[in-house]
Amino acid sequence: MTLPLAALSVMLSGHLWAGLVLVILAWGRIFTLRSARIVVITGLIFVVIGGVWWGRQRQLAGRRLSAFTESPASLTVRFQPDALSIRGTTYSFVGQNVTTGERLIFHGRIGSAAELHHLQTVDRAQSWRIQGTQSGILPATNFNQFDGAAYWSRRGIVKQVRIAQVTPLVTTTGPLTWWSDWWHGLRAHLIQACQRLPGALKVYALGLFPGYRALEATQELEGMQRLGLLHLFSISGLHVSLVLLVVEWLCVHCRLPRDLWERGMIVGLPGYFILAGGGSSILRASLMRGLQLSGRQLGLRVSGLDAWSLTLIVALMGNTGLLFELGSQLSFGLSLVLILLEQESFAWRQIGLALVSLPSLLNGLFQWHLLTLLANWLVVPLFPVLLLPLTVIGTLIFPWAPEVSRGCATLLGWFDQAMTWLGTLPGNLVFGKPWWWVCWLWIWLALGIFSRPVGQRRKFLRLLAMSYVLMYGAIHFPWHGEVAYFDVGQGDSILIRERFNRHVSLIDTGGHLGFQQPRWVPKIPVTYAADRTSVTYLRSRGVTTIDDLYLTHHDADHIGDLPAVLKAFRVKRLLVPAGMEQEPAWQHLLANRQATTALVSIKTTSDLPLTVRHPFEAAPAENANSLALQGQYGGLNFLFMGDLDQAGEQKMLEVDPHLRTDVLKLGHHGSKTASGVAFLNQVRPRWGIISAGRHNRYGHPNPETLARLRADQIPAVSTQTSGMIRYVFTGQHGEWQTKLKGD
């Protein structure tokens, strides 16, 4: 029964043909059982649940709005206190429209220290009257980027509201809401208590108890993430099993009647599900244990596999696209392996866990550390005897003995440093993103290996390893090249990748302009958008080395994310316009620069793979001295103008009156200060590319610039509406692709 429903969920969640094939295979398996009763029961459940899923999708489709158009919104919303997420001067939460019952995402700005304190101390359900604007949720705008719109759609949320004004209302708790309100309030108190903990203890406590991701988690747990150990934090549900085991141990040693404490656990598990964050891994661990306890109370034997199957069905009812999410894949996949391989030796169980989790990790993270198996063998045994006890003791004792808690935080911090050091050792393999059907084939083959006798398994392991090698080669030595304009918001970042990855160039990194914040705003860890855009994409393509990184000038929207790129990749040459290398203002961005990275100043006389069209002499690296670069790829000529203004364009024309191009990346994001009439008439581009942020404060691209393009019949494509734009080529031919449909 589980297999047909899982296949149907795949078919309805984005992979129509793949899901259809899986449905056929699953039903083939059902028919081989030769039981009319099983066929009829499974068929009825299949049709009923499939109808529910189809109706739900139709309902969501009717609610969807454009992500590019905002409309006025006035509504009353109710939300839980633990749904509030605060970052700097912004906050967000998921709430329910009281009138329609629809769930939406809300975004607001904090205007004062008093408002910040109020939001930080909210501990009960809230009802607000909200005035603002609503729109659809923007999908992933770059290829291989996390798709927030799909993530929220799977949870029944397709709209977002930007809050302009809030009027608090009196919140009432009814007979149907008091239970969940109480548990959500308790979770809010737990989050607030954990937020006050010191150092690494705060990160561990938030992740393990309320299932809340601390802002510092990315930096604190960097080593564990690189080593593939984040399944310990609410992904696998391991800590849930340990907590339930501790509760059972206490009940037994307190000599409580088994029937009493088992019934208490069955009743309390739904509340604990809320308290622990309500994620798919929490649902799996809690529901599997609840089913086994309920079966014992009813005199029924519920095996681990039966509990796993029923839990997956329940989870799919709540989230049809569950199998497309990395956390769910790891949680359900690893638990299934432990159940199926229960009789295997410790070594073969570890191999099974690695083989089943590896395709999901490569498909989601694009990399795998060769020390992951060793790290798992070392850390997993330490988790219940060291990490979890330190976290529990440090959290509980903090109000009375903060020095002890700080000691626990120090020990956890040392552990994180050790993991970070281990993660820096040679062995981090940037594999790239395998084809989805290959990942499914790997999982099927991995499970098939354990159906063989132990003596035959090594042969199949070698064949499986060979398939990984072939996939690695296909990713790292691609038959095609590309010129890709990333959607980095209000900024520039352009990738030029030749066939077989022979030469990889990046023009600018993107970044955001920083603004002075009031003193009352809490400091937050520095993050870079490039980690979610260009860095992610390059890793998905198996890129580990950037041969040439061009920085067109010193503006933050072009080079602000440089630290992220220098940290993620080996950069051979860092190329800047002549004069910029002497400016001290941007040197702090070179903190992650490796000793092998050469800093080179360039101008029109420089001999490089790209032709330098500007600047002609050393000068301050402002817009007027921006790099302009030109190159030939896939039968087309590309001209990249950075933020060069019309005066610089005129200098280029004076030096080369025969300058031409096929594809023009407009200067200064389509501002009227660039792309002058004379320049457009001279270079005669066939296409214009504009890189600019949505709803940017500068009004880019300027209507005057767009009018010039229309007058010269130059079609323009913008990252604002089309997202990432790329030209994929082989030889002298290629095709244009955009992530979004655009205009």
Secondary structure as UniProt FT lines:
FT   HELIX           2..12
FT   TURN            13..14
FT   HELIX           16..32
FT   HELIX           36..63
FT   STRAND          71..79
FT   HELIX           81..83
FT   STRAND          85..87
FT   TURN            88..89
FT   STRAND          90..97
FT   TURN            98..100
FT   STRAND          103..109
FT   HELIX           113..120
FT   STRAND          126..136
FT   TURN            143..144
FT   HELIX           148..153
FT   TURN            154..156
FT   STRAND          159..169
FT   TURN            175..177
FT   HELIX           178..195
FT   HELIX           199..208
FT   TURN            215..216
FT   HELIX           217..220
FT   HELIX           222..226
FT   TURN            227..228
FT   HELIX           230..232
FT   TURN            233..235
FT   HELIX           238..253
FT   TURN            254..255
FT   HELIX           258..275
FT   TURN            276..277
FT   HELIX           280..297
FT   TURN            298..299
FT   HELIX           304..318
FT   TURN            320..321
FT   HELIX           322..324
FT   HELIX           326..340
FT   TURN            341..343
FT   HELIX           346..365
FT   STRAND          367..369
FT   TURN            370..371
FT   HELIX           372..382
FT   HELIX           383..387
FT   HELIX           388..397
FT   TURN            398..400
FT   HELIX           402..424
FT   STRAND          428..430
FT   HELIX           436..449
FT   TURN            450..451
FT   HELIX           454..476
FT   STRAND          481..485
FT   STRAND          494..497
FT   HELIX           499..501
FT   STRAND          504..507
FT   TURN            519..520
FT   HELIX           529..532
FT   HELIX           534..540
FT   TURN            541..542
FT   STRAND          545..550
FT   HELIX           556..559
FT   TURN            560..561
FT   HELIX           562..568
FT   STRAND          570..577
FT   TURN            578..579
FT   HELIX           580..582
FT   TURN            585..586
FT   HELIX           587..590
FT   TURN            591..592
FT   TURN            595..596
FT   STRAND          598..602
FT   TURN            604..605
FT   STRAND          611..614
FT   HELIX           623..625
FT   STRAND          628..633
FT   TURN            634..635
FT   STRAND          636..640
FT   TURN            642..643
FT   HELIX           646..655
FT   TURN            657..658
FT   STRAND          663..665
FT   HELIX           667..670
FT   TURN            672..673
FT   HELIX           677..683
FT   STRAND          687..690
FT   TURN            694..695
FT   TURN            697..698
FT   HELIX           703..711
FT   TURN            712..713
FT   STRAND          716..718
FT   HELIX           719..722
FT   STRAND          725..730
FT   TURN            731..732
FT   STRAND          733..738
//
